[in-house]
Structure formats: structure tokens, C-alpha cells
């Protein structure tokens, strides 16, 4: 198969049931079509579909209105978008990416970030971020949870050390009169849950079973609500551009559904423009100041993480703003979705969110060509 002038971008993603047999189909279809504009062939493949000697991959490309499976030379760049659903998938990706890719002639589009606890510890070292990082501890069983409830005024938020989309998160409140625990949250399928227990011991056993020995973090429950009592946060999408430099592609408010503890769109929320939303919550002057703080923090965080973990390509940074107007860094994701950016109503930003990965891929390919020649 003829190669396009610059090379091939291989989007590596994990399997799912259905046709095509991978998630993120809409985004990857856009990249495949847009790739022609930048002289880049885009294919989609799963980790298990790569030959062990890196000579080829079995993958999919989109043309004439449909996905077509075929065998392709190993990509020049791998864009890792794999969100693991099993230990097997994790092992396949780890095996593929552990190979000395520079010697094999291919480029990793971006490194990934480790779990939330490791990222938190790196950010915590920066004095300029101290006032924006909520106190965070690792969940070590019932004693750590009870200690956190005492430290954080009887309200805590328990979230997985990995994962996203608000899944498997818990809000836990201790009744000040009787000591019983009230629990709200979302299960592993992102369905809302609410539990009241007759005894604290029963609640603690249920929490232990819910967490299933997985890594969890404990934070004070931040009251991230708007005037309409709906939870909200702000997603900032930072991406590398055609010059290999960081840019703030866009920002969007994610407002949760009525009664939801989380604001993620997968839980029924909606995306809205940032500045008008903040003006409605805090007034024009405070909203302008908050927007500037968000911009400054968004420019600092990628540089800090890249300096620690190596070259990155894009980051989704989630901020919370509590009822008092304090701004909190909630988490940073190296494989961000861009649905909220697309839905927030700015067509130019929506286009950039999809095209920047290709612009950065083109930059990497041209840099590689200059080195070879």
C-alpha cells in the first residue's frame, strides 16, 4: 500500500464489542478524514493487532463512508488512546511501548501519565500550586477513612486512583448525631447509587467491598455547586500545536445532572461556555479574575508534568470552583476526551481540538525527517 508523503499515524485503542471493534469511533473517524489535509495516513489498531517484530499492524482505516480492515506497515507515530478495561490489555500496551521505539524507527506521540496519586505528589512539590490542591490521602481501609472523616468535618470524597468519567466515586458523610454513614456516588457502570446503613460497621464493610482492593484517594468533599445546586467543574484542554508548543485549545464548564454528585458528561451532564457561566455564578469582576487564574494554572501544569515525566502531547485539566470561589485542581488526564470542548458552542475550538493532534504529529514527522536527512 502506497504511503502518504509524510507517514502514518497509528491510533492505538482498546477493544470493545461491536462494529467497529473499538471505542472512540467518532473522534478517530474525524482524524482519519482530516489526516489527508496534513499529508498523514491515519489508521486505528488494537495492541494485540501489532506484529511482535513491529513489521506491520492489522488495523482499520476510514474511507468511502465506512471502516475497512487491512494490513498496514507499522506506523511512524503511535498515538496511545488505550483506556484499559482488563489487565491483559494493560500488559499488551506495556509490552508494545516498552520496546526501544527509537531504534525501531517509530515515534511515540506522547508519554502517558501515571495514577492520580503520583501526579498529585509531583504537583504538590510546586509552591505556586499549594493553595489550589485539595488535601489528598491514599485510602488504606476503614481506619484511614474514619481518620479522614474526622479531619474533613465529616464529609469526604473517595475516588479511584486511576480511571475517569466519574465512575466508582463515593461521597461519604458522617451523621454528626448518630455516627452513621450516608453514601452517594456512582458505580462502575456510572449509574447513580445511594446507601443508608443501620450501623457504621456495615457501611465500612460495604465500602471495602466496593473498592475491591483497588487504589483509591480520599479528599475533603469540596462543595462544587452552582446557584442552581448542580455540581460543575471546568475542563481545560491543553495541546501541542504545529510548532511543538503548548497552547490552550479551549475551556468548557461541565454541569452535572440534577441530583448528581459529579459533573461528568457521561453521568448525564452538559457542556457550557466558561465565562458566561462564571459571570452568572460570581459576577463579572470575579469571573474575569477566575478565568485569568484558570489560564495561568493551565499554562504552568503541563510544563511541570512534562519536566517530570517527559514529552507530552495533550492534557485535560479539570478544575473545581467551590461555593466560596476557591479554585481547585481536581485531576489531570493525558488521554482526555474532547466532547465538552465540542459541545460548549465554539466551532473554531472544536475543530482545533481534533486537528491539533495531527498538527503535532506533522511537527514530529518533519523533525524526524530533518534528523534523517
C-alpha positions in Angstrom: 0.0 0.0 0.0 1.4 3.4 -1.0 2.4 5.7 1.9 1.5 9.3 2.0 4.3 11.8 1.8 5.0 12.2 5.5 4.0 9.0 7.1 1.4 7.1 9.2 -0.2 8.0 12.5 -1.4 4.8 14.2 -4.1 5.4 16.9 -3.8 2.6 19.4 -7.0 1.9 21.3 -8.6 -0.9 23.2 -11.1 -3.4 22.1 -14.9 -3.2 22.5 -17.8 -5.3 21.3 -19.5 -4.1 18.1 -18.5 -2.7 14.7 -16.0 -1.2 14.5 -14.5 -3.2 17.4 -13.0 -0.2 19.2 -14.3 2.8 21.2 -13.9 6.5 20.2 -15.1 5.8 16.7 -16.3 9.3 16.0 -13.1 11.0 17.0 -10.9 8.6 15.1 -13.1 9.0 12.0 -12.5 12.7 12.1 -8.8 12.2 12.5 -8.7 9.8 9.6 -10.5 12.2 7.3 -8.5 15.3 8.5 -5.2 13.4 8.2 -5.3 13.8 4.4 -5.2 17.6 4.9 -1.9 17.2 6.6 -0.4 14.5 4.4 -0.7 11.8 7.1 -2.4 8.5 6.8 -4.3 7.6 9.9 -5.1 4.0 10.9 -6.7 2.6 14.1 -5.3 -0.6 15.7 -5.5 -2.5 18.9 -2.4 -3.6 20.8 -2.9 -7.2 20.1 -3.0 -6.5 16.4 0.6 -5.3 16.2 3.2 -7.8 14.9 5.8 -8.6 17.6 8.6 -7.7 15.3 7.0 -4.3 14.6 6.8 -5.0 10.9 3.1 -4.5 10.4 -0.2 -4.0 12.2 -3.7 -5.2 11.3 -5.9 -2.2 11.7 -8.7 -0.1 10.3 -8.9 3.0 8.1 -12.0 5.1 7.2 -12.8 5.7 3.5 -15.9 6.0 1.3 -18.1 6.3 4.4 -17.1 3.1 6.1 -14.3 1.4 8.2 -12.1 -1.0 6.3 -9.8 -3.6 7.9 -6.4 -4.3 6.4 -2.8 -4.9 7.0 -0.5 -1.9 7.2 3.2 -1.2 7.7 4.0 -0.4 11.3 3.0 3.3 12.0 5.6 6.0 12.0 3.9 7.5 15.1 1.8 5.8 17.8 -0.9 7.9 19.4 -1.8 5.9 22.5 -5.6 6.3 23.3 -6.0 3.0 25.0 -8.2 3.2 28.1 -7.7 -0.2 29.7 -10.6 -2.5 30.6 -8.5 -5.5 31.6 -5.1 -6.5 32.9 -4.5 -8.3 29.6 -4.9 -5.0 27.6 -2.6 -3.2 30.1 0.0 -5.9 29.6 -0.2 -5.8 25.8 0.2 -2.0 25.7 3.1 -2.1 28.2 4.8 -4.7 26.2 4.5 -2.7 22.9 5.5 0.6 24.4 8.4 -0.8 26.4 10.2 -1.6 23.1 13.1 0.8 22.2 11.0 2.6 19.6 13.7 5.0 18.6 15.8 2.0 17.3 12.7 0.6 15.6 12.1 3.8 13.7 8.8 4.9 15.1 7.8 7.7 17.4 5.6 7.8 20.5 3.2 10.7 20.0 3.1 11.4 23.8 4.0 9.7 27.0 1.2 8.9 29.4 0.7 10.0 33.0 0.7 7.5 35.9 -2.1 7.4 38.5 -3.7 10.3 40.2 -1.7 9.9 43.4 1.7 10.1 41.6 0.6 13.2 39.7 -0.7 14.8 42.8 2.7 14.3 44.6 4.5 15.9 41.7 2.2 18.9 41.6 2.3 19.2 45.4 6.1 20.0 45.2 5.3 23.3 43.4 4.7 26.1 45.9 2.7 28.1 43.4 0.1 25.3 43.3 -0.3 24.7 47.0 -3.4 26.7 47.5 -5.1 25.1 44.6 -4.5 21.4 45.5 -7.1 19.8 47.9 -5.7 17.8 50.7 -5.3 14.2 49.5 -4.6 10.9 51.1 -4.5 7.3 50.0 -7.3 5.1 51.1 -5.8 2.3 53.3 -9.0 0.8 54.7 -11.5 1.8 57.3 -9.1 3.4 59.7 -7.8 5.8 57.1 -11.4 6.6 56.1 -12.5 7.3 59.7 -9.5 9.5 60.3 -10.3 11.5 57.1 -13.9 11.9 58.2 -12.7 13.4 61.5 -10.1 15.7 59.7 -12.5 16.9 57.0 -15.6 17.8 59.0 -17.4 14.6 58.5 -17.5 14.7 54.6 -15.1 13.0 52.2 -14.9 12.1 48.6 -13.4 8.8 47.6 -12.2 8.3 44.0 -10.2 5.7 42.2 -6.5 6.3 41.8 -7.0 5.5 38.1 -10.0 5.7 35.7 -12.2 8.6 34.8 -15.7 9.8 33.8 -16.9 9.9 37.4 -17.2 6.1 37.7 -16.8 4.3 41.0 -16.7 7.5 43.1 -18.3 7.9 46.5 -19.4 10.8 48.7 -19.4 9.7 52.3 -21.0 11.8 55.1 -20.9 11.0 58.8 -24.1 11.8 60.7 -23.0 14.2 63.5 -25.6 12.9 65.9 -25.5 9.1 65.5 -22.3 8.5 63.7 -23.9 6.5 60.8 -22.6 6.9 57.3 -24.6 8.1 54.4 -23.2 7.3 50.9 -23.9 8.6 47.5 -22.0 8.2 44.3 -21.7 6.3 41.0 -20.9 2.6 40.4 -18.5 1.1 37.8 -21.2 1.5 35.1 -21.6 5.2 36.0 -25.1 4.6 37.4 -26.1 6.7 40.5 -26.2 5.0 43.9 -27.3 6.0 47.4 -26.9 4.0 50.5 -28.0 4.4 54.2 -26.8 1.9 56.7 -28.1 0.9 60.1 -24.6 0.8 61.5 -21.2 2.3 60.8 -19.6 -1.2 60.7 -22.0 -2.3 58.0 -21.2 0.8 55.9 -17.4 0.3 56.3 -17.7 -3.3 55.1 -19.7 -2.2 52.1 -17.1 0.4 51.2 -14.4 -2.2 51.5 -16.2 -4.5 49.1 -17.0 -1.6 46.7 -13.3 -0.6 46.4 -12.3 -4.2 45.8 -8.6 -3.7 46.9 -8.2 -1.1 44.1 -6.2 2.1 44.7 -8.4 4.9 46.0 -7.8 8.5 47.1 -9.6 10.4 49.9 -10.2 14.1 49.7 -12.4 16.5 51.7 -15.7 16.9 50.0 -15.5 20.2 48.1 -18.8 21.9 47.6 -18.5 22.5 43.9 -22.1 23.7 43.2 -23.6 26.5 41.3 -26.6 28.7 42.2 -28.9 26.0 40.8 -27.4 23.4 43.2 -26.0 21.4 40.3 -22.4 20.3 40.5 -20.0 21.7 38.0 -16.3 21.7 37.0 -14.2 23.2 34.3 -12.2 21.2 31.7 -9.3 22.9 30.1 -7.8 21.2 27.0 -4.1 21.9 26.6 -2.4 20.6 23.4 0.8 20.9 21.5 0.5 22.7 18.2 2.2 22.6 14.8 5.3 24.1 16.3 5.5 21.7 19.1 4.5 24.3 21.7 1.7 24.2 24.3 -1.5 26.0 23.6 -4.8 26.3 25.4 -7.2 24.9 22.9 -10.3 25.6 24.9 -12.2 25.6 28.1 -15.7 24.3 29.0 -17.9 24.1 32.0 -19.3 20.6 32.7 -22.5 20.9 34.7 -23.9 17.7 36.2 -27.4 16.4 36.0 -29.9 17.4 38.8 -29.0 15.5 41.9 -25.7 14.1 40.6 -22.6 14.2 42.7 -20.3 14.5 39.7 -20.4 16.8 36.7 -19.0 14.4 34.1 -20.9 14.3 30.8 -21.0 10.5 30.9 -23.2 10.9 34.0 -25.8 13.0 32.2 -24.2 16.4 32.4 -24.0 19.2 29.8 -21.2 21.4 28.5 -21.4 25.2 28.6 -19.1 28.2 27.8 -17.0 29.2 30.8 -17.1 33.0 31.1 -20.9 33.5 30.8 -21.4 30.6 33.3 -18.9 32.1 35.9 -20.5 35.6 35.4 -23.8 34.1 36.3 -22.4 32.5 39.4 -20.0 35.1 40.8 -20.5 38.4 38.9 -18.4 39.9 36.0 -15.3 41.1 38.0 -14.8 37.8 39.9 -15.5 35.8 36.8 -12.8 37.6 34.9 -10.3 37.1 37.7 -11.2 33.4 37.9 -10.7 33.0 34.2 -7.3 34.5 34.4 -6.3 32.2 37.3 -7.5 29.2 35.3 -5.5 30.3 32.3 -2.3 30.8 34.4 -2.6 27.4 36.1 -3.3 25.7 32.8 -0.1 27.1 31.3 2.0 26.1 34.4 0.8 22.5 34.9 1.9 21.0 31.5 5.4 22.3 31.9 5.7 20.9 35.4 4.5 17.4 34.4 6.5 17.4 31.2 9.6 18.3 33.1 9.0 15.3 35.4 7.6 12.6 33.0 9.0 13.5 29.6 7.4 14.8 26.4 3.6 15.0 26.5 1.2 15.9 23.7 -2.1 16.9 25.3 -3.7 17.2 28.7 -7.2 17.6 30.0 -7.0 19.6 33.3 -10.1 19.6 35.5 -10.7 22.4 37.9 -13.4 22.8 40.5 -14.7 26.1 41.9 -16.4 25.8 45.3 -19.2 28.0 46.6 -16.7 30.4 48.1 -15.0 30.9 44.8 -11.8 28.9 45.6 -10.3 27.2 42.6 -9.1 23.6 43.0 -7.1 21.3 40.7 -9.1 18.1 40.6 -7.1 16.0 38.2 -5.0 15.9 35.0 -5.6 13.4 32.2 -3.1 12.6 29.5 -5.8 10.9 27.3 -8.5 13.5 27.5 -11.9 13.4 25.8 -12.9 16.5 24.0 -16.7 16.1 24.0 -17.2 19.0 26.4 -15.0 21.3 24.3 -17.0 20.4 21.2 -20.4 20.9 22.9 -19.5 24.2 24.6 -20.5 26.0 21.4 -17.3 27.4 19.8 -16.9 25.8 16.3 -13.3 27.0 15.9 -12.2 25.5 19.2 -14.0 22.2 18.3 -12.0 22.0 15.1 -8.7 22.8 16.8 -9.4 20.1 19.4 -9.4 17.4 16.6 -6.8 18.9 14.4 -4.1 19.7 16.9 -3.1 16.1 17.4 -2.5 15.9 13.6 -0.6 19.2 13.6 1.7 18.0 16.3 2.1 14.6 14.5 3.2 16.5 11.4 5.7 18.5 13.5 7.2 15.3 14.9 7.4 13.7 11.4 9.1 16.8 9.9 11.5 16.9 12.8 12.3 13.2 12.3 12.9 13.8 8.6 15.3 16.7 9.3 17.3 14.5 11.6 17.5 11.7 9.0 18.4 14.0 6.2 
